[in-house]
Amino acid sequence: MNMDEAEAQLVLAQELSHYRNYSYTKLLSLIDDSKTFERTSPSGIKYQIEIQVFFDDIKAKRDLRVLGAIDGGGISAFSPLCDDFIMAPDGSFVGE
């Protein structure tokens, strides 16, 4: 099955929403601990998702960027859809 980009974006947003509920401290503990897993969408497509947490500015070591990437295997693995957010130490979201 081919990747449905609209559906994949929804699946990724759902996964990222879990991370948006984490505290800054919890996200900080996930730095350098990339998570890769599969989710099957309601339409039956299997998606691979990768979530990474890292400092948005490695020199400042302040704000955390949470980056999610999703693909449906095959050719889409070479160009996954991505989404992210940045959390400041006070728990606010930068740029939102």
N, C-alpha and C positions, 0 to 999 in steps of 0.2 A: 504493500500500500504506500502511496505517496503521502508526504507530509501535507497536512492542511494547515497553512500558515496562520489563519485566524484562530483555529482551534489550538494550535501549538502555543500561540501567544497567551491564550486564556489559561492553558495548563501551566505555563511558566509563571504567569501572574499569581495563580493560586499557590504555587510552591513558594514564591517570593513573599507572599503575604504572611506565611508562617514566620519567616525571618524578620519581617518588619515588626512583629510583636515581641521579638527578643530584646533584652536590655543591651545597652552598649557593652557592659561587662561580659555578657554571654557571647555576643558577637566577637569581642576581643579574644575570647578563648578559642574561637574557631579559625583564627588566622593560621595560614599554612596548613590547613586541614580540609582540602578540597573534598566535596561530597559528590559522588556520581551514582545515579540510580535510575531506574526505569519506572514509568507510569503508563498505564493503559488508559486512553481517553474513552469517553462514552461511545465514540464511533468505532472503537476497537483498534485504533492505531497505537502502536507502542512507541513511546518517546523516550529518548535518553536525555537526562537532565544533569547538568553539572552546576554546582553552586560553589563559589569561591568568595572568601572574605579577605580583604587586604587593606592596608592603609592607602587612602586616596593620594596622599603625598608622603612618600617614604621618608623624606627628610623631616617633615613636621611631626609625623607619627601621632596624628590627632583624629581626624575624621576617618571613618571606616566605610569602604565601598563594598557592597554585596552585589556580586555579579552572577547572574544566572544565564545559562546557555541551554538551548533545547534543539534537538534534531530528531528526525524520524528514521535515522539510519540511511544507508545507501549514499547517494550523492549529497543529501542534505547535511551529512556529517561534516562535509568540507566547508560548509557555510551555515552554521547554526544561527537561529534567531537568538538575540541577546536582549536582556533588560537588566537594569540595576537601580540601586538607590544608594545614597550616602547618608550615614548617620553621624552626627556630632556627639562628642562626649556627654552632652546634657540630654541625649536621647531625641533631639529634634532631627528632622530630615532636612538636609542641606539642599537648597534650590527648589523646594516645594512650597 
